[in-house]
Amino acid sequence: MRKKFVIFLNGEYKYSQEFMDRLVSEETICFCADGGANFAFQYGKVPKMIIGDLDSIEKRVLEYYKSKNVLIKKFPRDKDFTDFELILEEINKILGNEDFIEKIFVVGGLGNRLDMTLSNLFLMEKYKNIVFLLEGEEIFYAEKSFVLKNKKNFEFSIVPISKNVEKLTLKGFKFETDGIDVKRESSRLVSNVICENEASIEFESGKLIVILKNKNLFIKKFWRF
């Protein structure tokens, strides 16, 4: 059975309790990166594991999670990987195979520090099941064609991270394309709108960061975690 994960990082948090309660179900496996545990605590969520040098987690939060028998892995402050990547490696160890991962949802992964935000986003190229969530927005990586369902009226943007995206065809959008080549520096793929209940994104080669935004923010029927 494929598993769903939620990772709490130490970035910006502008999520409602309702959003978080729907995201984190009984079947969800949660991890916290150091200070991300403070936010998990605020939302009443108990992680499987806390990883980091533990310089950002509040003492009362740490003691609470210890009392709940949460596994805590402390690393030196000077290390070769971010806490986020340490968690991703831990998930791979637990499962042993990426095929058993349904999705890795990340909250608090953006904002605060530009260097950490960019580092987090580019990890999607290595760990392809990552989805960064804001309330009303999701960000994910794609290197092959895909279809979006039940996202009508969502704003849609593509940020190419490879030098070129070849033969890109968009169907079901306000602005459609038919087999165009797009260079990385182009801005023509931002601020599109999905117009159909099923929209297709087809391309022969390229690497993309895709950003979906619900203009009406949090509407329950759209957010099926």
C-alpha positions in Angstrom: 0.0 0.0 0.0 1.4 3.4 -1.0 2.0 5.9 1.8 1.2 9.6 2.2 3.6 11.8 4.1 3.5 15.3 5.4 6.6 17.2 6.3 6.6 20.3 8.6 9.4 22.6 7.8 10.4 25.9 9.5 9.1 28.4 7.0 6.0 30.5 6.7 2.7 29.2 8.0 -0.6 30.7 6.8 -2.8 27.6 7.0 -6.2 27.3 8.7 -6.8 24.6 11.2 -9.4 23.2 8.8 -6.9 22.9 6.0 -4.4 21.1 8.3 -7.0 18.7 9.7 -7.9 17.6 6.2 -4.3 17.3 5.2 -3.2 15.2 8.1 -5.4 12.1 8.5 -4.9 9.0 10.6 -3.1 7.3 7.8 -0.7 10.1 7.2 2.9 9.7 8.3 4.3 13.1 9.6 7.9 14.3 10.0 9.2 17.6 11.4 12.4 19.4 10.6 13.5 20.9 13.8 11.5 24.2 14.2 8.8 22.7 12.0 7.8 20.8 15.2 6.6 24.1 16.8 4.0 24.5 14.0 2.9 20.8 14.2 2.4 21.4 17.9 0.3 24.5 17.2 -2.0 22.5 14.9 -2.2 19.5 17.3 -0.3 17.1 15.1 2.0 14.4 16.4 4.9 13.4 14.1 6.5 10.1 13.7 9.9 11.7 13.9 11.7 15.0 14.5 15.0 15.5 12.7 17.6 18.3 13.0 20.1 20.0 15.3 17.2 21.0 17.6 18.3 24.6 17.9 14.9 25.9 16.7 12.4 23.7 18.5 10.9 25.2 21.7 11.8 23.3 24.9 8.2 22.7 25.9 7.4 21.3 22.4 10.4 19.0 22.5 9.4 17.7 26.0 5.8 17.2 24.9 6.8 15.1 21.9 9.2 13.1 24.0 6.3 12.3 26.3 4.4 11.1 23.3 7.4 8.8 22.4 8.1 10.6 19.1 11.4 9.4 17.7 13.9 12.3 17.8 17.1 12.3 15.7 19.6 15.0 16.6 22.3 15.9 14.1 25.3 18.3 14.4 24.7 21.9 13.4 27.4 21.6 10.7 26.3 18.9 8.3 26.3 18.2 4.6 22.5 18.1 4.1 19.6 20.3 5.2 17.1 18.9 7.7 14.6 18.6 4.9 16.8 16.3 2.8 17.6 14.3 5.9 13.9 13.6 6.3 13.6 12.7 2.6 16.4 10.2 3.0 14.8 8.8 6.1 11.5 8.2 4.3 13.4 6.3 1.6 15.1 4.2 4.2 11.7 3.3 5.8 10.1 2.3 2.6 13.1 1.1 0.7 11.4 2.0 -2.6 10.1 5.3 -4.0 7.2 3.4 -5.6 5.6 3.0 -2.2 5.3 6.8 -1.8 2.0 8.2 -2.9 2.8 11.9 -2.2 5.1 13.8 0.1 3.2 17.0 1.0 5.4 19.8 2.4 4.1 22.7 4.6 6.2 25.6 5.8 8.6 24.9 3.0 8.6 28.4 1.5 9.3 31.9 2.7 11.5 33.3 5.4 14.8 32.7 3.6 15.3 32.8 -0.2 18.2 30.4 -0.1 16.3 27.7 1.7 13.2 28.2 -0.4 15.2 27.7 -3.6 17.1 24.8 -2.2 13.8 23.2 -1.2 12.2 23.7 -4.6 15.1 22.2 -6.5 15.0 19.1 -4.4 11.8 18.2 -6.3 14.0 17.2 -9.2 15.6 14.4 -7.1 12.5 13.5 -5.0 9.7 13.6 -7.6 6.8 12.9 -5.3 7.1 16.2 -3.4 4.2 18.7 -3.4 4.7 22.0 -1.7 1.4 23.3 -0.3 0.1 26.8 0.6 -3.5 27.2 1.4 -5.0 27.5 -2.1 -1.8 26.7 -3.9 0.4 23.7 -4.7 3.8 23.4 -6.4 5.1 20.3 -8.0 7.7 19.0 -10.4 7.2 17.4 -13.8 9.5 15.9 -16.5 6.8 14.0 -18.5 3.3 14.7 -19.8 0.4 14.7 -17.3 -3.3 15.5 -16.9 -5.0 17.7 -14.4 -8.5 16.8 -13.3 -11.1 18.8 -11.4 -9.0 22.0 -11.4 -11.3 24.2 -13.5 -10.7 27.9 -12.9 -7.4 27.3 -11.2 -4.5 29.6 -12.2 -1.7 27.7 -13.8 1.9 28.6 -14.3 4.9 26.7 -15.6 8.5 27.6 -14.7 11.0 25.7 -17.0 14.1 24.7 -15.1 15.7 22.9 -18.1 17.3 24.9 -20.9 14.4 24.1 -23.2 10.9 22.5 -23.1 10.2 20.9 -26.4 6.9 20.4 -28.3 4.7 21.7 -25.5 1.0 21.3 -26.0 -1.6 22.7 -23.6 -5.2 21.7 -23.9 -8.1 22.8 -21.7 -6.6 26.2 -20.9 -7.5 29.8 -21.6 -4.2 30.1 -23.5 -3.5 26.9 -25.4 -0.4 25.9 -27.3 0.3 23.4 -30.0 3.8 21.8 -30.0 5.8 24.9 -29.2 9.4 25.0 -28.0 9.9 27.2 -24.9 13.3 28.4 -23.6 14.0 28.6 -19.9 14.1 32.4 -19.8 10.6 32.7 -21.4 7.8 34.1 -19.2 5.0 33.2 -21.6 3.9 30.2 -19.5 2.8 32.0 -16.4 -0.7 33.2 -15.3 -2.7 30.8 -17.5 -6.2 29.6 -16.4 -7.6 26.0 -16.6 -10.9 26.2 -18.4 -12.0 22.5 -18.5 -12.5 19.8 -15.9 -9.7 17.9 -17.6 -6.6 19.7 -18.9 -3.6 18.1 -20.5 0.1 19.1 -20.5 2.1 17.3 -23.1 5.8 17.7 -24.0 8.5 15.7 -25.5 11.3 16.7 -23.2 12.0 19.3 -20.4 11.9 19.8 -16.7 9.1 22.0 -15.2 8.0 23.4 -11.9 4.3 23.7 -12.0 2.3 26.1 -9.8 -1.5 25.7 -9.3 -3.4 28.4 -7.5 -7.1 28.3 -6.5 -8.3 31.9 -7.0 -11.1 31.1 -4.6 -8.6 29.9 -2.0 -9.7 26.9 0.1 -12.7 25.1 -1.5 -13.2 21.7 0.0 -14.1 19.8 -3.2 -10.9 20.8 -4.9 -8.4 19.8 -2.2 -8.5 16.0 -2.0 -5.4 15.1 -0.1 
